[in-house]
Amino acid sequence: MDKLTLFQSKFSDVNKMQFKHIKKNLDRLTESEREHANKYMALYEDYFKTFGWDSDDIIKSYNNTVKMLIKEKFYFTKYGKYRLDSLDQAIKQVYSDDQLMKDYMIWIVYTNLFIDNHLKVYHFFKNMISKQSGEKYLEVGTGHGLYFNEAMISGNFTHYHGVDLSETSVKISKYITSKHEHESDYEIDYMDVFDLDESNKYDFISSGEVLEHVEDPKAFLEKFHRLLTPEGRCYISTATNSPAPDHIYLFKNSQDVIDIIEKCGFEVEEVYEVAAEDIPKDKWDDSTELNVCFVLRKV
Ligand SMILES: C[S@@+](CC[C@H](N)C(=O)[O-])C[C@H]1O[C@@H](n2cnc3c(N)ncnc32)[C@H](O)[C@@H]1O
């Protein structure tokens, strides 16, 4: 039985309510998406085996995040804001909690392998990065490492650098990258992007699903601006109306993000938006959960 089929059948035992959602998404996958998902699921399983986990532990871990996100949604619906206000809280409550980060990274990476909206973002990124080239690539917030590894496979850069301020994320990202044969060299450092030396410039900066994790997205993007070469490009993705244990900054719609981007000396070259649920675009409003991706250039 392949990893996806096993996941689907075992998930029905741990969470009957969410099972339909998983099944609907798995039924949509193409053969090549299934193959891709199975390949990566095997790699992540191997990594978690080093901690004595088996496939049941991984499903439990995925489900822990599903339950945690439901609690965050209750809070968001009741108070109209995310629970956390500061990076300090996110570091203490999430990034330095190894078990919680493992649960969270399993959920994020698996949703990027088989849940429709995240998978669409992944396809957008893969296609976009295959058209980019230069000397140095930087990824901020490598998390589970899927995008960093994909950039190394599909991008055309000489050197790849990843940074993340969770040690758990850095370890997972290093493992996944080390399991592929890459021609370019790379390093992944446990650090905050704000501590990067600005005299060292990058031709491309990528940061997926991090902007909503920061207190001050303007300061974050201004840092990217200073780190980029004049002709450099930047990819960011974020989420609107998307409560999670480490989300701080609430964007209500794509324009909220664009307003900040434009204040930081960037212009938008490309936008890609997808709703978390199957909601047609003419029904989107300031409460719709969206994933939004941007390719930016310096003005
Ligand atoms: C939700 S994960 C994103 C994973 C992946 N990039 C993706 O698109 O799915 C967010 C990651 O950003 C990291 N992070 C948050 N703020 C950061 C900062 N200031 N510098 C570096 N990493 C940061 C967190 O530790 C976490 O691993």
PDBQT file of the ligand as one rigid body, heavy atoms in Angstrom, charges set to zero:
ROOT
HETATM    1  C1  LIG A 301       5.085  28.283   8.366  1.00  0.00    +0.000 C 
HETATM    2  S1  LIG A 301       6.775  27.957   8.275  1.00  0.00    +0.000 S 
HETATM    3  C2  LIG A 301       7.086  28.199   6.554  1.00  0.00    +0.000 C 
HETATM    4  C3  LIG A 301       7.630  26.959   5.889  1.00  0.00    +0.000 C 
HETATM    5  C4  LIG A 301       7.788  27.058   4.371  1.00  0.00    +0.000 C 
HETATM    6  N1  LIG A 301       8.584  28.195   3.998  1.00  0.00    +0.000 N 
HETATM    7  C5  LIG A 301       6.459  27.078   3.645  1.00  0.00    +0.000 C 
HETATM    8  O1  LIG A 301       6.247  27.960   2.802  1.00  0.00    +0.000 OA
HETATM    9  O2  LIG A 301       5.614  26.193   3.893  1.00  0.00    +0.000 OA
HETATM   10  C6  LIG A 301       7.436  29.440   8.964  1.00  0.00    +0.000 C 
HETATM   11  C7  LIG A 301       8.902  29.296   9.359  1.00  0.00    +0.000 C 
HETATM   12  O3  LIG A 301       9.458  30.625   9.417  1.00  0.00    +0.000 OA
HETATM   13  C8  LIG A 301      10.391  30.665  10.466  1.00  0.00    +0.000 C 
HETATM   14  N2  LIG A 301      10.595  32.090  10.809  1.00  0.00    +0.000 N 
HETATM   15  C9  LIG A 301       9.684  32.952  11.345  1.00  0.00    +0.000 A 
HETATM   16  N3  LIG A 301      10.230  34.181  11.498  1.00  0.00    +0.000 NA
HETATM   17  C10 LIG A 301      11.518  34.106  11.034  1.00  0.00    +0.000 A 
HETATM   18  C11 LIG A 301      12.600  35.031  10.936  1.00  0.00    +0.000 A 
HETATM   19  N4  LIG A 301      12.470  36.296  11.385  1.00  0.00    +0.000 N 
HETATM   20  N5  LIG A 301      13.798  34.613  10.423  1.00  0.00    +0.000 NA
HETATM   21  C12 LIG A 301      13.931  33.315  10.018  1.00  0.00    +0.000 A 
HETATM   22  N6  LIG A 301      12.939  32.383  10.094  1.00  0.00    +0.000 NA
HETATM   23  C13 LIG A 301      11.753  32.766  10.583  1.00  0.00    +0.000 A 
HETATM   24  C14 LIG A 301       9.748  29.797  11.548  1.00  0.00    +0.000 C 
HETATM   25  O4  LIG A 301      10.694  29.335  12.465  1.00  0.00    +0.000 OA
HETATM   26  C15 LIG A 301       9.132  28.665  10.715  1.00  0.00    +0.000 C 
HETATM   27  O5  LIG A 301       9.989  27.549  10.599  1.00  0.00    +0.000 OA
ENDROOT
TORSDOF 0
